[in-house]
Amino acid sequence: MRIGSSIALIVIGAILAFAINAEVPYISLDLIGYILIAAGVIGLIWSLLASNRSRVSVSRTVQDPNTGETVRRTETRDGI
């Protein structure tokens, strides 16, 4: 779940919880709205924490013994 979909869940949940006053048998629109708001908040927190991961870059420079050419290698990986 990304940031945009989390915000969309929060907005849809708020509309169901606070703006709609329809009575549907056996379904509480207020409860569904609160559940969607909670899912959106959890997804938003998860997305923000996942996007804040650190990246690790390692660079190595090696000289080829046969040709004398300098080779540079850079590796990038995601940290936790």
C-alpha positions in Angstrom: 0.0 0.0 0.0 1.5 3.3 -1.0 0.9 6.8 0.4 -1.8 7.8 -2.1 -3.9 4.7 -1.5 -3.6 5.1 2.3 -4.8 8.7 2.0 -7.7 7.5 -0.2 -8.7 4.9 2.4 -8.7 7.6 5.1 -10.8 9.9 3.0 -13.3 7.2 2.0 -13.5 6.1 5.6 -14.1 9.6 6.8 -16.9 10.1 4.2 -18.6 6.9 5.3 -18.2 7.6 9.0 -19.1 11.3 9.2 -20.9 12.4 6.0 -23.3 9.6 5.0 -26.4 9.1 7.2 -28.0 6.2 5.3 -29.4 3.2 7.1 -28.4 -0.1 5.5 -29.8 -3.2 7.2 -27.2 -5.4 9.0 -24.4 -3.0 8.0 -23.0 -0.1 10.1 -21.5 2.4 7.7 -19.9 4.2 10.7 -18.1 1.1 11.7 -16.9 0.4 8.1 -15.7 4.0 7.9 -13.7 3.7 11.2 -12.2 0.5 10.0 -11.1 2.1 6.7 -9.7 5.1 8.5 -7.6 2.7 10.8 -6.4 0.7 7.8 -5.4 3.9 6.0 -3.5 5.2 9.0 -1.7 1.9 9.4 -0.9 1.9 5.7 0.3 5.5 5.8 2.7 4.8 8.7 3.9 1.6 7.0 4.5 3.5 3.7 6.4 6.3 5.4 8.6 3.8 7.3 9.3 1.8 4.2 10.2 4.8 2.2 12.7 6.0 4.8 15.0 2.9 4.4 18.6 3.7 4.0 20.7 2.7 1.0 24.2 1.3 1.2 26.7 2.1 -1.6 30.0 0.3 -1.9 32.6 1.5 -4.5 35.6 -0.5 -5.5 38.5 0.5 -7.8 40.6 -2.3 -9.2 43.4 -2.2 -11.8 43.4 -5.0 -14.4 46.9 -6.6 -14.3 46.8 -7.6 -18.0 45.8 -4.3 -19.6 46.5 -1.9 -16.8 43.0 -0.5 -17.2 41.3 0.8 -14.0 37.9 -0.8 -13.4 35.5 0.9 -11.0 32.5 -1.0 -9.6 29.7 0.5 -7.6 27.1 -1.6 -5.8 24.0 -0.2 -4.2 21.6 -2.1 -2.0 18.8 -1.3 0.3 19.4 -1.4 4.0 16.9 -2.2 6.7 
